[in-house]
Amino acid sequence: MSDIRLKITGMTCGHCVRAVTKALEGVSGVEKADVTLTPGEAVVHGQASAAALIAAVKEEGYDTAVQD
């Protein structure tokens, strides 16, 4: 299992966090997603590709990029 850390911009409330969490956990290979409003990031646990994770977040209407 590996972790991918994403920076997410555009989240403003708990609803946003839940929407992003649900989107990330819906990606094949994701075991768990820990999303935080402040500082606006997600740590995704599992074997999903970064491209699939980014696409899922963008589909929800938020900007995201992989953090080093």
C-alpha positions in Angstrom: 0.0 0.0 0.0 1.2 3.5 -0.8 0.1 7.0 0.1 -0.5 9.8 -2.3 -0.8 13.4 -0.9 -2.9 15.8 -2.8 -3.2 19.6 -2.4 -6.9 20.6 -2.9 -8.1 24.1 -3.5 -11.6 25.4 -3.4 -13.0 23.5 -0.4 -14.8 25.9 2.0 -16.9 23.7 4.3 -17.5 20.2 5.7 -19.8 19.4 2.8 -16.8 20.0 0.5 -14.7 17.7 2.6 -17.3 14.9 2.5 -17.8 15.3 -1.3 -14.0 15.0 -2.0 -13.7 12.1 0.4 -16.5 10.2 -1.3 -15.1 10.9 -4.7 -11.6 9.7 -3.8 -12.9 6.6 -2.0 -14.9 5.8 -5.2 -11.7 5.4 -7.2 -10.6 1.9 -7.8 -7.7 0.9 -5.6 -8.4 3.4 -2.8 -8.6 1.9 0.6 -9.1 5.2 2.5 -8.9 8.9 2.0 -8.2 11.4 4.8 -9.3 14.8 3.6 -8.8 18.0 5.7 -10.3 21.4 5.1 -7.3 23.2 6.6 -4.7 23.2 5.0 -6.8 21.8 2.1 -5.2 18.4 1.4 -5.9 14.7 1.2 -3.8 11.7 2.0 -5.0 8.7 -0.1 -4.1 5.2 1.1 -4.2 2.4 -1.5 -3.0 1.5 -5.0 -4.9 4.1 -7.1 -3.1 6.1 -9.8 -2.5 9.8 -9.2 -4.2 10.6 -12.5 -7.4 8.8 -11.5 -7.5 10.6 -8.1 -7.0 14.0 -9.7 -9.7 13.3 -12.2 -12.2 12.3 -9.4 -11.5 15.5 -7.5 -11.8 17.7 -10.6 -15.1 16.1 -11.4 -16.4 17.3 -8.1 -15.4 20.9 -9.0 -12.1 21.3 -7.1 -8.6 21.9 -8.2 -5.9 19.5 -7.1 -2.3 18.5 -7.6 0.0 15.9 -6.2 2.2 17.2 -3.3 5.8 15.9 -3.0 
